[in-house]
């Protein structure tokens, strides 16, 4: 079984400042890693995912994340945030034992990012 | 192309009633999964269907059920509603069940049980 821990429930930051949202996972099998964003009253939108290869993954809206296998982490970063980045961010894993996960993502508890002017 | 569509978006039910939520996946997607989102428990996997067969199920009571039709559209049903079933129910679709595929989410159905 796998689990995901998002270390900060809320992160306030000023506009144009850098931000890092932290995510650690544990799993007894190999996993793929995802970051989703949820704007108020909306569903989840994929920001980026790590499957293999380069440990630095670039996503939409200027976000990037770095996979660190030894620390079992997948932290999300953005060098300069905007007001419009205010949302809740979710880290998720899917295990790929046999290649299939049958639709199951295991999510962290979410981090609410609030960008202040 | 159209995203994952869920209906209804908002509904209020009384404790003890049942409810059916509907989901139309992205065209061509054959895997449909359902999630429950609550402030206390976060996002939890309910079940997944592929080619009309349930292939994975989360840790929910039997009151929660679902089905998938031949056109990949899916419904989930909750019987004997409890106050704790109040949640945002998210439907998601994917091309198939490969673990690395992107799973696309709908905007959800907000269920309030009173």
Interface residues (C-beta under 8 A of the other chain):
Chain A: X32 X36 X41 X42 X43 X44 X45 X46 X49 X51 X90 X92 X94 X95 X96 X99 X100 X101 X102 X103 X104 X105 X106 X107 X108 X109 X110
Chain B: X4 X31 X32 X33 X35 X42 X43 X44 X45 X48 X49 X50 X55 X56 X58 X90 X92 X94 X97 X98 X99 X100 X102 X103 X104 X105 X106 X107 X108
